[in-house]
Amino acid sequence: AYSLRGGQVFVSTHSPDFLNATQLDEVFWLVKQNGYTQIKRASQDEQIAAYMKDGDQMGYLWKQGFFDGVDPE
């Protein structure tokens, strides 16, 4: 309800099942590089976007290591 009123809700998870319930434009991840943290967007990752368009699920892509800079294990 809060997000429907214009607020933002951030959830941190490593759950593939939770990721399967998200949309491409709702997923971000953080990568630490050279002492700085970068925010990555699933919607701006061409490979993730293409697989999602073809019907793959976000959780599957997470488990297979498609999220740059993240080790799902």
N, C-alpha and C positions, 0 to 999 in steps of 0.2 A: 504494500500500500504506500509506503514511504517513497519508493522509487516512482510510483505513478504520479506523485505530486511534484516531481521534478528533482527529488533528492537522488544522490548516488549511493549505491550499496557496493562495497568491495568484499569479496569472499576469497580467501586463500585456501587452495586445495591441491592435493595431488591425486584426487579421486577421478579415475577415468569415467566412472558412472556419472559423477556430477558434471564433468566436462561434456558428456554426451547430451546433456539437457540444455546446453548453451548454444547461442548463435555465434557465427563467425565474428561479428563486430562486438561481441561481449567479452572476448578473451584477450587478456594481456598477460605477459610474463616478464619477470625481471631477470636480468643477466648482469653479473658483476664482471667488469672488464677493466684492467689497468687501474684498479682502485676506485672505479666509479660504477654506479648502477645505471643500466640502460633499461628503458621500458620498451618491450617489443609488442607489436599488435598482430594477432593472428590474421586480421583482415588485410594487413600489408605484406604478409608473407605469401608470395605467389604460389609456392608449392602447396602450402596448407590450403589456401583458397581454392586451388584447382582440385585437390582431392575432396574437399567438402562439396564442391559443385558436382563432382561425380558421385556423391552419395556416401562417402566415407564419414565416419563419426569422429568428433574431436578427441574423444577418449582413446580411440584406437590409434590415432595419429600421435597422441602423447606417449602411449606405451611403446610405439615403434621408434620414438626418438626424433620426430620431425620438428620439434621445437628447438631451434638453434640455441646452443649454449646451455641446454638443460639435460641432465641425465635422469631419466624416469625411474631408474633403479634406486 
